[in-house]
Structures are given as C-alpha cells and as structure tokens.
Amino acid sequence: MSDEGFSAASDGWVRVRARVDLSAEELGELGGVLPGMKPGGQAVAGVENVLLAAHLLSELDFSVVPVESAVRPVLAAFAARVTGLDGRTADRAGEGLGEWWLDRLEEVLAEGRFDAKAVREYLGECSAGLGLYDGVRPFMQDPRLALEAGDVVPAGRLVMDRPSGANAMWSGRIAESVPVASGEALGWVLAWRAFGPSGMGAVRSHGGRSSKSCKAGPARALMRWFPRGRNLFESLVLSVPQPDAWPSGPGEDLAPWETEQLPDPLAPAAPCGVVSLLTGRSAHAVLLTPSAGGGQTVGCRIAWGTSVDLPAAVDPYVIDRSSGGPVRANHRRAVWRDLDALLLKERPGDKVTTRRPRVFDSAKDLPVEVRRALRVRALGWDQDKQDKNSAWVVGETPPVLELVEECSPDGAAAVSAARGAAEEAASLLGKSLARVWHLLNPGRRSDDREGFVGPGIAVFMERAEVEFWRVVADPAGQAPQFRRLALGVFDEVTVGVRSATVRGMAAVQLARGPLAGVPEQRARAKNRKKEEKVMAS
C-alpha cells in the first residue's frame, strides 16, 4: 500500500489463480507481475496487475459468491475501457457500431492479452477516483454520508455474512466489532451495491428527505451467468456485452471512479452506455472508515442510495423472463436445468418465455477455438428482497457454447428437449410419490408430504444431471432415459412402504402405474376400485 492510502489499482483486493499449464517463459513473465506466484497458485492483486497478468491467470478465485458476482462486472468495465470495447473510438459515421464492435472483439481476442500501455494510461487518468479511503472521491462510495448518515457503525456491518446488530449469524462467526482488511472491505462495498437488502438501514438526510428506508440492490436474489474462457483475459473480454445490450439514455457513459459528480439519490440517472450499466447502478450508499494506517476498515456507514426505484435497465448477465422478472437464485435448482435458456435466444414455455443473458449474444460470432472452449459460470445468492439469506449458489458448465442455436440449431433443440424430458419425469415422480403419501395419510395437509416427496426428487435430479450431460456431449446419440431413472428412484423411495403392509403395497402399486407408462385411461379404470379399497383398509 502506498503512502497515499489503499488504491484499487495497485493494492491487492482481487483474488486470482494462475494457470496450471504455464510455459517456462510465461512463468517468468508472471513472476515479473506477481512475484512468487506458481502454476495453479493463488494471489491477491490490484486491478493493474490483474489486467497485466490476465492471460497468465486461470480465473478469479473468490470464495465469497456475492463478492465474485459483484466484482466481475466491474472488472469487465475496466476491460472495456482498456480494449476500446466501450465503443468510444468507434467510427460511428462508417460501419454500424455492432459490426465495428465485433471486428474489434476479434482483434482483441487475437492479441491474447491486455495492452500494458493502455492499462497503465487508463488507470493513471482515473487514479483520483481509485483510492478506497479518499476524502473526496472514495472508490465506489458516497463521501456525503459522513455528514448525512449519522454515526459510524462497526466494520462487521459491512460483511454481509457476519452476525450484525440483532441479526442471527448466517455463515461467518467473526464478531462485527473486528476490523476488516481493506481489500476484503472493497469487495464487500461492491457486494452491498449489488445485493443490499430492502428495509430499514441507517437514517440519511439528503435534500430535505430524512429516511432509513432502503430499496433492494439491482442484483439481489438474482442468478447471474458469466462467460469463462481459457484464461482470465478471455473471461473478462467476453464479459463485455455487445452494443445491442447497451442502454442509450442521455448523458456521458462514465464509471463512478471517472467523474467527480455524485449520483442524485432523489433522482438517479439511467445508465447511458456499457460502463455505466456495469458499474453505476446501486440502491445503497456506503462509506468506509479506515484505521490510522489505512490498512483496515474499522467502521462504516451504510444507507439508502436512492429514494425511488432505479431506472429500468437489463442486467446483461441474467436470464430474463416475459413475466416475473429475471430468474432468481435457488439453491435447490442445479445449473444444468437452465442450460437451454443460455443456448436458445428465447425459450418458450407454457406460461413464461425466457431470454438468454445478453452477454452471450456474441457467442455465435466468436472464433471457433474460443467458442468451443467457452464455459458458463453461474453465481447467485438465494435470498429474499429484504434481509433473509438462504444459501450461495455457484455452478459451472463444461464447454457448451458451441451448441448455441445460431451455430447448432439441432444441438440446442436436443439439449432443450432433454431438459424438458427431465423436468417432465421429475414432475411425474413427484406426483406419484405424493399419491402414495396421500393414500396412506388421508386428511393430512399437502405441506406435510414434503419430507417424503422432496428427498426423492433431489435424488432423481442428481442422477438426471449425469444423463443430461451425456446428451449434451452427444446430442444426436441415444435418447435420454429420464423416465427409467425416475421409476428406479420411485422404487427405492417406496421400498419400505411397499414391504411394510398390504395397504402400503397396494398404494405403491396404484401410484406407480402412470410413471411406468400405463396408459392414463386404462390406469384410471383399473385403479379406481383399488384406490377405494386402499382408502377403506
């Protein structure tokens, strides 16, 4: 850390992992940027060294899912600036912006690394806004809180998985009074901007409004999907959405660290380009209090950052829906169950149509070798809009973007059909297990059956995932056997019931028919009298 305080550019806060396949020459280059780092090793670095070494790094290495989810768009904004993928240098009078951007993307990927001169020049130009504890323009914070938001609270309030105030412990066991290292604090500032809860916070008085009511952060409760390339360089470059996804509101497209103008919490501005879209949206305002040496955060202020709903904007990393808003994080739902919503630009449904995350719209135009290696990293926080948190959600696919419908319509259709068949088999399994339970427990509430039905569905989904990835690996191969898997799980779950009593045996036999493929009309006629006997026994 420099004498001027902690800088997001030069001091460590981004956790990274080195590639394992580094050549001797590459290892020497990495040592010049991140001394002592070995193949597969971990390090914590500032933005400058992360960008300079990105082609030598495998990926980000955050253990805290919401922090990683909040950091990725910010790093993508830095990548957009230093590569020109922000469109600033586009010749708008010539070819269309979209065509220019795709050409530039191809050039950047061919270069294979961030240009060191461009990185240093850009970070130098905006250095005044990168100081974490700067008194005038603290990085991604609002200095007005020092006068508007009352007393400083303990640093642990910043760390969203620590126990705080009267709240119960969620995952962390460190007391809220313990200071937070500056690099960790910076990550949590970004997490608050993305995932801050609605409800009551600190009282803030601004522009004649005094309130402690907060809106939910723009990414709160949502599942986000990010490209993962062959190295961190590709991951960051491909995380810049193409121009079709950029908002076109009035004003200059700036990141918070690029301007002295602070956001108006009474009338927040709409994003007007890719950089403001990725970095400028927040419903909360945060201000850190440093220790005497600036190496730690010893306190913080967190308050409302907007008094109204944020202007509408589409997060380029979410699966959007025709109704109900973007797909929310659900720790009970495996990543593979939404894979076809990434491959199909739009996935029709009985009630809701989903729309692929816009960041993947450029996949069809990527060089073949890049697209064939491209994975998808899914990050989310299962939570409600207020202060209830359930679980972090994280998952990663194998390379699958070769099957986007624009490149492989048959492959995308096969994957979608397989996902649909798995969901249908799970639904039939659930209905069959529920029927067994109700036959043996007449008069009890439907909610009480979850302990019997839920574990069976969970086991099926685990086994179905293996079958699903087999289909993804060979879409034209053998048809998936989800119904057979469901039938096997049904027999395992009900074996105790079936062998315990004659009544249980009859109930299992009755409920098994539809799952085993007995025609519905025949099953109804055959089972009506059986059901009456079971219920009467």
C-alpha positions, 0 to 999 in steps of 0.5 A: 500500500502506498503512502497515499492510502489503499488504491484499487489499482495497485493494492491487492483486493482481487483474488486470482489463480494462475494457470496450471499449464504455464510455459517456462517463459510465461512463468517468468513473465508472471513472476515479473507481475506477481512475484512468487506466484506458481502454476495453479497458485493463488494471489491477491492483486490490484486491478493493474496487475490483474489486467497485466497478468490476465492471460497468465491467470486461470480465473478469479478465485473468490470464495465469497459468491456475492463478492465474485458476482459483484466484482466481475462486472466491474472488472469487465468495465475496466476491460472495456475501457482498456480494449476500446470495447466501450465503443468510444473510438468507434467510427460511428459515421462508417460501419454500424457500431455492432459490426465495428464492435465485433471486428474489434472483439476479434482483434482483441481476442487475437492479441491474447492479452491486455495492452500494458500501455493502455492499462497503465494510461487508463488507470493513471487518468482515473487514479483520483477516483481509485483510492478506497479511503479518499476524502473526496472521491472514495472508490465506489462510495458516497463521501456525503454520508459522513455528514448525512448518515449519522454515526459510524457503525462497526466494520462487521456491518459491512460483511454481509455474512457476519452476525450484525446488530440483532441479526442471527449469524448466517455463515461467518462467526467473526464478531462485527466489532473486528476490523476488516482488511481493506481489500476484503472491505472493497469487495464487500462495498461492491457486494452491498451495491449489488445485493443490499437488502430492502428495509430499514438501514441507517437514517440519511438526510439528503435534500430535505428527505430524512429516511432509513428506508432502503430499496433492494440492490439491482442484483439481489436474489438474482442468478447471474451467468458469466462467460469463462474462457481459457484464461482470465483475459478471455473471461473478462473480454467476453464479459463485455456485452455487445452494443445491442445490450447497451442502454442509450439514455442521455448523458456521458457513459462514465464509471463512478471512479471517472467523474467527480459528480455524485449520483442524485439519490432523489433522482438517479440517472439511467445508465447511458452506455456499457460502463455505466450499466456495469458499474453505476447502478446501486440502491445503497450508499456506503462509506468506509472508515479506515484505521490510522494506517489505512490498512483496515476498515474499522467502521462504516456507514451504510444507507439508502442510495436512492429514494425511488426505484432505479431506472429500468435497465437489463442486467446483461448477465441474467436470464430474463423472463416475459413475466416475473422478472429475471430468474432468481437464485435457488439453491435447490435448482442445479445449473444444468436445468437452465442450460437451454435458456443460455443456448436458445435466444428465447425459450418458450414455455407454457406460461413464461418465455425466457431470454438468454443473458445478453452477454452471450449474444456474441457467442455465435460470432466468436472464433471457433477455438474460443467458442468451443472452449467457452464455459458458463459460470453461474453465481447467485445468492438465494435470498429474499428482497429484504434481509433473509439469506438462504444459501450461495449458489455457484455452478459451472458448465463444461464447454457448451457454447458451441451448441448455441442455436445460431451455430447448432440449431439441432444441438440446442433443440436436443439439449432443450428437449432433454431438459424438458424430458427431465423436468417432465419425469421429475414432475411425474415422480413427484406426483406419484410419490405424493399419491402414495403419501396421500393414500396412506395419510388421508386428511393430512395437509399437502405441506406435510408430504414434503419430507417424503416427496422432496428427498426423492426428487433431489435424488432423481435430479442428481442422477438426471444431471449425469444423463443430461450431460451425456446428451449434451456431449452427444446430442444426436446419440441415444435418447435420454432415459429420464423416465427409467431413472425416475421409476428406479428412484420411485422404487427405492423411495417406496421400498419400505412402504411397499414391504411394510403392509398390504395397504402400503403395497397396494398404494405403491402399486396404484401410484406407480402405474402412470410413471411406468407408462400405463396408459392414463385411461386404462390406469384410471379404470383399473385403479379406481376400485383399488384406490377405494379399497386402499382408502377403506383398509 
